[in-house]
Amino acid sequence: MRNAAWALAGVAVSLVFVCGIGILTIQRTGLLGGAVYNLSNQLVWVTTPGPALLPLLAVAALSVLVVFVLVTAMRNRPRRSQSLFRVSFAVATAALIGVSLWSLVAGYAENGLTRGFSLGVLGWIEEGGASSVVHVVLLFMLAVLWVRRDTGRTPRGLPADAESAAGR
């Protein structure tokens, strides 16, 4: 049961991350062009175009927070919990990127450049999944999984078998 909870937590972190980046990307894109969007991705008013630094900083902060959770916050958890959390995050993120790309390609073929943002959660997933910051975090997570698997050592320098035998 505990293992399923860690796997679901990884999926939840992925969903929050991709959707959060999507919301912030939509807000930043709008502010750069002088548009303000609500959370349904509908234009609510027009403003003076600006640099949109706040959404940009929020993207950076959210990315750092997710990397912290994936690496540092999980460091003292049992190895199986770490693996389940990280692998489920990576799989869910890759799936959301796939949904994003599929939806963007299908929408582009259907509506061309005049379509704007998709409404609601689909728009968040499209924009978040297409964001390079999501791709970089996914690649970073895959590298962490690869190095962790390759070395067979824990963060404390103990062999992986010694840590699991100690009940950690």
Contacts in CASP RR format, 6 or more apart in sequence:
PFRMAT RR
TARGET T0000
AUTHOR 0000-0000-0000
METHOD contacts of the structure
MODEL  1
MRNAAWALAGVAVSLVFVCGIGILTIQRTGLLGGAVYNLSNQLVWVTTPG
PALLPLLAVAALSVLVVFVLVTAMRNRPRRSQSLFRVSFAVATAALIGVS
LWSLVAGYAENGLTRGFSLGVLGWIEEGGASSVVHVVLLFMLAVLWVRRD
TGRTPRGLPADAESAAGR
2 81 0 8 1.000
3 80 0 8 1.000
3 81 0 8 1.000
3 84 0 8 1.000
6 77 0 8 1.000
6 81 0 8 1.000
6 84 0 8 1.000
6 85 0 8 1.000
6 88 0 8 1.000
7 84 0 8 1.000
7 85 0 8 1.000
7 87 0 8 1.000
7 88 0 8 1.000
8 88 0 8 1.000
9 85 0 8 1.000
9 88 0 8 1.000
10 84 0 8 1.000
10 85 0 8 1.000
10 86 0 8 1.000
10 88 0 8 1.000
10 89 0 8 1.000
10 92 0 8 1.000
11 88 0 8 1.000
11 89 0 8 1.000
11 92 0 8 1.000
13 66 0 8 1.000
13 69 0 8 1.000
13 70 0 8 1.000
13 85 0 8 1.000
13 89 0 8 1.000
14 88 0 8 1.000
14 89 0 8 1.000
14 92 0 8 1.000
14 93 0 8 1.000
14 96 0 8 1.000
15 92 0 8 1.000
15 96 0 8 1.000
17 62 0 8 1.000
17 66 0 8 1.000
17 93 0 8 1.000
17 134 0 8 1.000
17 137 0 8 1.000
18 93 0 8 1.000
18 96 0 8 1.000
18 97 0 8 1.000
18 100 0 8 1.000
18 124 0 8 1.000
18 125 0 8 1.000
18 128 0 8 1.000
18 129 0 8 1.000
18 134 0 8 1.000
19 121 0 8 1.000
19 124 0 8 1.000
19 125 0 8 1.000
19 128 0 8 1.000
20 62 0 8 1.000
20 124 0 8 1.000
20 128 0 8 1.000
21 59 0 8 1.000
21 62 0 8 1.000
21 63 0 8 1.000
21 127 0 8 1.000
21 128 0 8 1.000
21 129 0 8 1.000
21 131 0 8 1.000
21 133 0 8 1.000
21 134 0 8 1.000
22 123 0 8 1.000
22 124 0 8 1.000
22 125 0 8 1.000
22 126 0 8 1.000
22 127 0 8 1.000
22 128 0 8 1.000
22 129 0 8 1.000
22 131 0 8 1.000
23 39 0 8 1.000
23 124 0 8 1.000
23 127 0 8 1.000
24 55 0 8 1.000
24 58 0 8 1.000
24 59 0 8 1.000
24 62 0 8 1.000
25 55 0 8 1.000
25 59 0 8 1.000
25 127 0 8 1.000
25 128 0 8 1.000
25 131 0 8 1.000
26 37 0 8 1.000
26 41 0 8 1.000
26 117 0 8 1.000
26 123 0 8 1.000
26 124 0 8 1.000
26 127 0 8 1.000
27 36 0 8 1.000
27 37 0 8 1.000
27 52 0 8 1.000
27 55 0 8 1.000
28 52 0 8 1.000
28 55 0 8 1.000
28 56 0 8 1.000
28 59 0 8 1.000
29 127 0 8 1.000
30 36 0 8 1.000
30 37 0 8 1.000
30 52 0 8 1.000
31 47 0 8 1.000
31 49 0 8 1.000
31 50 0 8 1.000
31 52 0 8 1.000
31 55 0 8 1.000
32 49 0 8 1.000
32 50 0 8 1.000
32 51 0 8 1.000
32 52 0 8 1.000
33 49 0 8 1.000
33 50 0 8 1.000
34 46 0 8 1.000
34 47 0 8 1.000
34 48 0 8 1.000
34 49 0 8 1.000
34 50 0 8 1.000
35 43 0 8 1.000
35 45 0 8 1.000
35 46 0 8 1.000
35 47 0 8 1.000
36 43 0 8 1.000
36 44 0 8 1.000
36 45 0 8 1.000
36 46 0 8 1.000
36 47 0 8 1.000
37 43 0 8 1.000
37 44 0 8 1.000
37 117 0 8 1.000
38 44 0 8 1.000
39 120 0 8 1.000
40 119 0 8 1.000
40 120 0 8 1.000
41 117 0 8 1.000
41 118 0 8 1.000
41 119 0 8 1.000
41 120 0 8 1.000
41 123 0 8 1.000
41 124 0 8 1.000
42 119 0 8 1.000
59 131 0 8 1.000
59 133 0 8 1.000
63 133 0 8 1.000
63 136 0 8 1.000
63 137 0 8 1.000
66 137 0 8 1.000
67 137 0 8 1.000
67 140 0 8 1.000
70 85 0 8 1.000
70 86 0 8 1.000
70 89 0 8 1.000
70 141 0 8 1.000
70 144 0 8 1.000
71 144 0 8 1.000
74 81 0 8 1.000
74 82 0 8 1.000
74 85 0 8 1.000
74 86 0 8 1.000
75 82 0 8 1.000
75 155 0 8 1.000
77 85 0 8 1.000
78 164 0 8 1.000
78 167 0 8 1.000
78 168 0 8 1.000
79 154 0 8 1.000
79 160 0 8 1.000
79 163 0 8 1.000
79 164 0 8 1.000
79 168 0 8 1.000
80 164 0 8 1.000
82 148 0 8 1.000
83 145 0 8 1.000
83 148 0 8 1.000
86 141 0 8 1.000
86 144 0 8 1.000
86 145 0 8 1.000
87 145 0 8 1.000
89 141 0 8 1.000
90 138 0 8 1.000
90 141 0 8 1.000
90 142 0 8 1.000
90 145 0 8 1.000
93 134 0 8 1.000
93 137 0 8 1.000
93 138 0 8 1.000
93 141 0 8 1.000
94 138 0 8 1.000
96 125 0 8 1.000
96 128 0 8 1.000
96 129 0 8 1.000
96 134 0 8 1.000
97 129 0 8 1.000
97 130 0 8 1.000
97 134 0 8 1.000
97 135 0 8 1.000
97 138 0 8 1.000
98 129 0 8 1.000
99 125 0 8 1.000
99 129 0 8 1.000
100 125 0 8 1.000
100 126 0 8 1.000
100 127 0 8 1.000
100 128 0 8 1.000
100 129 0 8 1.000
100 130 0 8 1.000
101 129 0 8 1.000
101 130 0 8 1.000
103 118 0 8 1.000
103 122 0 8 1.000
103 123 0 8 1.000
103 125 0 8 1.000
103 126 0 8 1.000
104 126 0 8 1.000
104 130 0 8 1.000
107 115 0 8 1.000
108 115 0 8 1.000
117 123 0 8 1.000
117 126 0 8 1.000
117 127 0 8 1.000
118 126 0 8 1.000
128 134 0 8 1.000
129 135 0 8 1.000
152 159 0 8 1.000
152 160 0 8 1.000
153 159 0 8 1.000
153 160 0 8 1.000
154 160 0 8 1.000
154 162 0 8 1.000
154 163 0 8 1.000
156 163 0 8 1.000
END
